[in-house]
Amino acid sequence: MSEEKIVISASPHVHSDRTSKKLMYDVVIALIPAFLVSLYVFGIGALIVTSVAIISCIVFEYLIQKFILKSEITILDGSALITGILLAFNVPSSLPIWMIIVGSLVAIGIAKLSFGGLGFNIFNPALVGRVFLLVCFPVQMTLWPTPVVNNTAIVDAVTGETTLGIIKNGLMYGETMTTIASKIPSTLDLLLGITGGSLGEMSALALLIGGIYLIIRKVITWHIPVTLLVTMLVFTGIYWLVDPETYVNPMIHILSGGALLGAFFMATDLVTSPMTKKGMVIFAIGIGIITVVIRFYGAYPEGISFAILIMNAFVPLINSYFKPRRFGNKIKSKII
């Protein structure tokens, strides 16, 4: 009689022959198009921010595991690399280097390793780092470099508001969408990436390409990103149809801010998202609704980071109500 051991491990759990490491590097590949656009728009600033975030996340993970936790070193599994990239994608390209390092320490040391490392963290580490920086350094985190285009070439960058910031402030001072429309980028500019904001807001098209790549590679499923974006589209569309002079076209909400980055790359985190398809749908609807509420009624023009973190907290509850069918458990048929 042969003895077979059943290995019980933490998430992420994937039904394939691919390892978590391979999945992580698939995510890195999917983020390359958006990074290249941000590099074109912001130049050396984007490169510095991304490099510092990646290096500091990897170094902090190594140092904490080596000298504090005295546990297995996991810096090669790709998770710290992704955390660094996503953190960089959520901050301005002009953010001081020391602030990026602080954000990396919070993301890796507090949001990830204090919970036990990959598979045990409750909240998305990059978003925790981003929100920490936003709360502690609100001025620096809202000074968005805006590309200046001259003869189709980006030649310089000045500090300005994001698309959602322009809309929110304009409405606050009594302007209508008709007057605000001339101040914000066109839908095409938002799609291609010639706009102001964080590195991860630069090109909706590049993010879509990366997201579709992840779905094709079966790293993620369509349930979270599609449900989240459709939820935002429906709710913002209702407001827009009721009062188009007070609320912007719903496509602006989808293509601007961190909607696409959050939908495809952060809400779909294998560790902090629900296990079942039904759970994913509930999770995504919650993120979409909270994002719209914050954008319309909150102090910040953007809200998807807060929305994802709030719904991360509900994932254990969602998983308890929407459990996957036990392996080997047959569905009993009704006898009429």
C-alpha positions as CSV (number, residue, x, y, z in Angstrom):
1,M,0.0,0.0,0.0
2,S,1.5,3.3,-1.1
3,E,1.5,6.3,1.1
4,E,0.4,9.5,-0.5
5,K,0.7,12.8,1.3
6,I,-1.9,15.5,0.9
7,V,-0.2,18.9,0.9
8,I,-2.2,21.8,2.4
9,S,-0.9,25.2,1.5
10,A,-2.0,28.8,1.4
11,S,-3.6,30.5,-1.6
12,P,-3.3,31.2,-4.5
13,H,-4.6,27.8,-5.7
14,V,-4.7,27.3,-9.5
15,H,-6.1,24.3,-11.3
16,S,-3.2,23.9,-13.8
17,D,0.3,22.6,-14.1
18,R,1.7,26.1,-13.8
19,T,3.3,27.3,-10.6
20,S,2.5,30.6,-8.8
21,K,5.9,31.9,-10.0
22,K,4.9,31.4,-13.6
23,L,1.6,33.2,-13.0
24,M,3.4,36.1,-11.4
25,Y,5.7,36.6,-14.3
26,D,2.7,36.4,-16.7
27,V,1.3,39.4,-14.8
28,V,4.7,41.2,-15.2
29,I,4.5,40.6,-19.0
30,A,1.0,41.9,-19.1
31,L,2.1,45.2,-17.4
32,I,4.9,45.8,-19.9
33,P,2.7,47.6,-22.5
34,A,1.4,50.1,-19.9
35,F,4.9,50.6,-18.6
36,L,6.2,51.4,-22.1
37,V,3.5,54.0,-22.6
38,S,4.2,55.6,-19.2
39,L,7.9,55.6,-20.1
40,Y,7.1,57.4,-23.4
41,V,4.9,60.0,-21.6
42,F,7.1,60.7,-18.5
43,G,10.5,59.5,-19.6
44,I,13.2,59.1,-16.9
45,G,10.7,59.9,-14.1
46,A,8.7,56.8,-14.8
47,L,11.8,54.7,-15.0
48,I,13.2,56.0,-11.7
49,V,9.9,55.5,-9.8
50,T,9.4,52.0,-11.1
51,S,13.0,50.9,-10.5
52,V,13.1,52.3,-7.0
53,A,9.7,50.7,-6.1
54,I,10.8,47.3,-7.5
55,I,14.2,47.3,-5.9
56,S,13.0,48.5,-2.5
57,C,10.2,45.9,-2.4
58,I,12.5,43.1,-3.2
59,V,15.2,44.3,-0.7
60,F,12.7,44.8,2.1
61,E,11.2,41.3,1.5
62,Y,14.7,39.8,1.6
63,L,15.8,41.6,4.7
64,I,12.6,41.0,6.7
65,Q,12.6,37.3,5.8
66,K,16.3,36.8,6.4
67,F,16.8,38.8,9.6
68,I,13.4,39.2,11.3
69,L,11.2,36.3,10.3
70,K,14.2,34.0,9.7
71,S,12.0,32.2,7.1
72,E,12.4,31.0,3.6
73,I,13.5,33.7,1.1
74,T,10.9,34.1,-1.6
75,I,12.1,37.1,-3.5
76,L,12.3,35.1,-6.7
77,D,8.6,34.1,-6.8
78,G,7.7,37.3,-8.5
79,S,5.2,38.6,-5.9
80,A,7.5,41.4,-4.6
81,L,8.3,42.4,-8.2
82,I,4.6,42.8,-9.0
83,T,4.0,44.7,-5.8
84,G,6.8,47.1,-6.7
85,I,5.4,47.6,-10.3
86,L,1.8,48.1,-9.1
87,L,2.9,50.5,-6.3
88,A,4.8,52.6,-9.0
89,F,1.8,52.5,-11.2
90,N,-0.3,54.1,-8.4
91,V,1.9,57.1,-7.7
92,P,3.0,60.3,-9.6
93,S,6.2,60.0,-11.6
94,S,7.5,63.0,-9.7
95,L,7.2,61.4,-6.2
96,P,10.4,61.7,-4.1
97,I,12.4,58.6,-4.0
98,W,12.4,58.3,-0.1
99,M,8.6,58.3,-0.2
100,I,8.5,55.5,-2.7
101,I,10.8,53.5,-0.4
102,V,8.5,54.2,2.6
103,G,5.6,53.0,0.6
104,S,7.5,49.8,-0.4
105,L,8.2,49.1,3.3
106,V,4.6,49.5,4.2
107,A,3.4,47.3,1.3
108,I,5.9,44.5,2.0
109,G,6.5,44.7,5.7
110,I,3.0,45.5,7.0
111,A,0.5,44.5,4.3
112,K,2.3,41.3,3.2
113,L,4.9,39.8,5.6
114,S,3.2,40.8,8.9
115,F,0.3,38.5,7.8
116,G,2.7,35.6,7.0
117,G,3.7,36.3,3.4
118,L,2.2,35.4,0.0
119,G,-1.1,33.6,0.4
120,F,-1.9,34.9,3.9
121,N,-2.2,38.7,3.3
122,I,-5.7,40.0,3.5
123,F,-5.2,43.2,1.6
124,N,-3.5,44.0,-1.7
125,P,0.0,45.1,-0.6
126,A,0.5,47.7,-3.3
127,L,-2.8,49.4,-2.6
128,V,-2.0,49.5,1.2
129,G,1.3,51.2,0.3
130,R,-0.5,53.6,-2.0
131,V,-3.2,54.5,0.5
132,F,-0.6,55.0,3.2
133,L,1.3,57.4,1.1
134,L,-1.9,59.3,0.1
135,V,-2.9,59.7,3.7
136,C,0.5,60.7,5.0
137,F,1.7,62.8,2.0
138,P,-1.5,64.1,0.3
139,V,0.2,67.0,-1.4
140,Q,3.0,65.1,-3.0
141,M,0.6,62.2,-3.9
142,T,-1.7,64.6,-5.8
143,L,0.9,66.6,-7.7
144,W,0.3,64.9,-11.1
145,P,2.8,65.6,-13.9
146,T,0.9,66.4,-17.0
147,P,2.5,65.8,-20.4
148,V,2.9,68.8,-22.7
149,V,2.6,67.9,-26.4
150,N,4.3,70.0,-29.0
151,N,4.1,68.9,-32.7
152,T,2.9,65.4,-31.6
153,A,6.0,65.0,-29.4
154,I,6.0,65.1,-25.6
155,V,8.6,67.7,-24.7
156,D,8.1,68.5,-21.0
157,A,5.8,68.0,-18.1
158,V,4.1,70.3,-15.7
159,T,2.0,69.7,-12.6
160,G,-1.7,69.5,-13.1
161,E,-4.9,67.8,-12.2
162,T,-6.1,64.4,-13.5
163,T,-9.1,64.2,-15.7
164,L,-11.3,63.2,-12.7
165,G,-9.8,66.0,-10.6
166,I,-10.7,68.6,-13.2
167,I,-14.2,67.3,-13.4
168,K,-14.7,67.2,-9.6
169,N,-13.3,70.6,-9.0
170,G,-15.2,72.2,-11.9
171,L,-18.5,70.8,-10.7
172,M,-17.6,72.0,-7.2
173,Y,-17.3,75.6,-8.4
174,G,-20.6,75.5,-10.3
175,E,-19.4,74.7,-13.8
176,T,-21.4,72.4,-16.1
177,M,-20.1,69.5,-18.1
178,T,-20.4,71.5,-21.3
179,T,-17.7,73.9,-20.1
180,I,-15.6,71.3,-18.4
181,A,-15.5,69.1,-21.5
182,S,-13.1,71.6,-23.2
183,K,-10.6,71.2,-20.3
184,I,-10.4,67.4,-20.2
185,P,-8.7,64.9,-22.6
186,S,-10.8,63.4,-25.4
187,T,-11.9,59.7,-25.2
188,L,-9.2,58.9,-27.8
189,D,-6.5,60.6,-25.7
190,L,-7.6,58.6,-22.7
191,L,-7.6,55.4,-24.7
192,L,-4.0,56.1,-26.1
193,G,-2.6,57.6,-22.9
194,I,-1.8,61.3,-23.6
195,T,-3.1,62.5,-20.3
196,G,-2.0,63.4,-16.8
197,G,-2.0,61.1,-13.8
198,S,-0.1,58.2,-12.3
199,L,1.9,55.8,-14.3
200,G,-0.9,53.3,-14.4
201,E,-3.4,55.8,-15.8
202,M,-1.5,56.5,-19.0
203,S,-3.1,54.2,-21.6
204,A,-6.4,52.4,-21.3
205,L,-5.5,50.5,-24.5
206,A,-2.3,49.2,-23.1
207,L,-4.0,48.1,-19.9
208,L,-6.7,46.4,-21.9
209,I,-4.1,44.5,-24.0
210,G,-2.4,43.4,-20.7
211,G,-5.8,42.4,-19.2
212,I,-6.8,40.4,-22.3
213,Y,-3.4,38.6,-22.2
214,L,-4.0,37.5,-18.6
215,I,-7.5,36.2,-19.5
216,I,-6.1,34.3,-22.5
217,R,-3.3,32.9,-20.4
218,K,-6.0,31.9,-17.8
219,V,-4.1,33.8,-15.1
220,I,-7.4,35.5,-14.3
221,T,-11.0,35.0,-15.4
222,W,-13.3,37.6,-16.9
223,H,-15.7,37.6,-13.9
224,I,-14.1,40.4,-11.8
225,P,-12.9,42.9,-14.5
226,V,-15.9,42.6,-16.7
227,T,-18.4,42.7,-13.8
228,L,-16.6,45.6,-12.1
229,L,-16.4,47.7,-15.3
230,V,-20.0,46.9,-16.3
231,T,-21.2,47.9,-12.8
232,M,-19.4,51.3,-13.1
233,L,-20.7,51.7,-16.6
234,V,-24.3,51.1,-15.5
235,F,-24.3,53.3,-12.4
236,T,-22.4,56.2,-14.0
237,G,-24.6,55.9,-17.1
238,I,-27.8,56.2,-15.1
239,Y,-26.5,59.4,-13.4
240,W,-25.4,60.8,-16.8
241,L,-28.7,60.1,-18.5
242,V,-30.6,61.8,-15.7
243,D,-28.4,64.9,-15.6
244,P,-25.7,65.1,-18.3
245,E,-24.7,68.6,-17.2
246,T,-23.7,67.4,-13.8
247,Y,-22.3,64.0,-14.5
248,V,-19.7,63.0,-17.1
249,N,-20.1,60.4,-19.9
250,P,-19.6,56.9,-18.3
251,M,-16.8,56.1,-20.8
252,I,-14.7,58.8,-19.1
253,H,-15.1,57.0,-15.8
254,I,-14.0,53.7,-17.4
255,L,-11.0,55.1,-19.3
256,S,-9.7,57.5,-16.7
257,G,-8.4,57.1,-13.2
258,G,-7.4,53.7,-12.1
259,A,-10.5,51.8,-13.2
260,L,-8.8,49.5,-15.7
261,L,-5.6,49.1,-13.7
262,G,-7.7,48.1,-10.7
263,A,-10.1,45.9,-12.6
264,F,-7.5,43.8,-14.4
265,F,-4.5,43.9,-12.1
266,M,-5.4,44.6,-8.5
267,A,-9.0,43.4,-7.9
268,T,-8.0,40.1,-9.5
269,D,-5.2,39.4,-7.1
270,L,-5.4,35.6,-6.6
271,V,-4.8,35.9,-2.8
272,T,-7.2,38.7,-1.9
273,S,-10.1,37.9,-4.2
274,P,-12.9,35.3,-3.8
275,M,-12.4,31.7,-4.8
276,T,-15.7,31.1,-6.6
277,K,-17.2,32.7,-9.7
278,K,-20.3,33.8,-7.8
279,G,-18.1,35.3,-5.1
280,M,-16.1,37.1,-7.7
281,V,-19.2,38.7,-9.2
282,I,-20.4,39.9,-5.7
283,F,-16.9,41.1,-5.0
284,A,-16.7,43.1,-8.3
285,I,-20.1,44.6,-7.9
286,G,-19.2,45.9,-4.5
287,I,-16.0,47.4,-5.8
288,G,-17.8,49.1,-8.7
289,I,-20.5,50.6,-6.5
290,I,-18.1,51.9,-3.9
291,T,-15.9,53.4,-6.5
292,V,-18.8,55.3,-8.0
293,V,-20.0,56.5,-4.6
294,I,-16.5,57.8,-3.7
295,R,-16.1,59.5,-7.1
296,F,-19.5,61.2,-6.9
297,Y,-19.8,62.0,-3.2
298,G,-16.3,61.5,-1.6
299,A,-13.5,64.0,-1.1
300,Y,-11.2,62.2,-3.6
301,P,-11.9,62.2,-7.3
302,E,-10.7,58.6,-7.5
303,G,-11.9,55.8,-5.4
304,I,-11.0,52.3,-6.8
305,S,-8.1,51.8,-4.4
306,F,-10.2,52.4,-1.4
307,A,-13.0,50.3,-2.9
308,I,-10.7,47.3,-3.5
309,L,-9.3,47.4,0.0
310,I,-12.8,47.6,1.5
311,M,-14.0,44.6,-0.5
312,N,-10.7,42.8,0.4
313,A,-11.9,42.8,4.0
314,F,-15.2,41.1,2.9
315,V,-13.5,38.3,1.0
316,P,-13.4,35.8,3.9
317,L,-17.2,36.4,4.4
318,I,-17.9,36.0,0.7
319,N,-15.9,32.8,0.6
320,S,-17.8,31.4,3.6
321,Y,-21.1,31.9,1.8
322,F,-20.0,30.9,-1.7
323,K,-17.9,27.8,-1.2
324,P,-16.5,25.7,-4.0
325,R,-17.9,22.2,-4.3
326,R,-15.8,19.7,-2.4
327,F,-13.5,17.6,-4.6
328,G,-15.3,14.3,-5.2
329,N,-18.6,15.5,-3.9
330,K,-21.4,14.5,-6.4
331,I,-24.5,16.6,-6.9
332,K,-27.5,14.5,-5.9
333,S,-30.2,14.4,-8.6
334,K,-33.8,14.9,-7.6
335,I,-36.1,11.9,-8.1
336,I,-39.6,12.9,-9.3
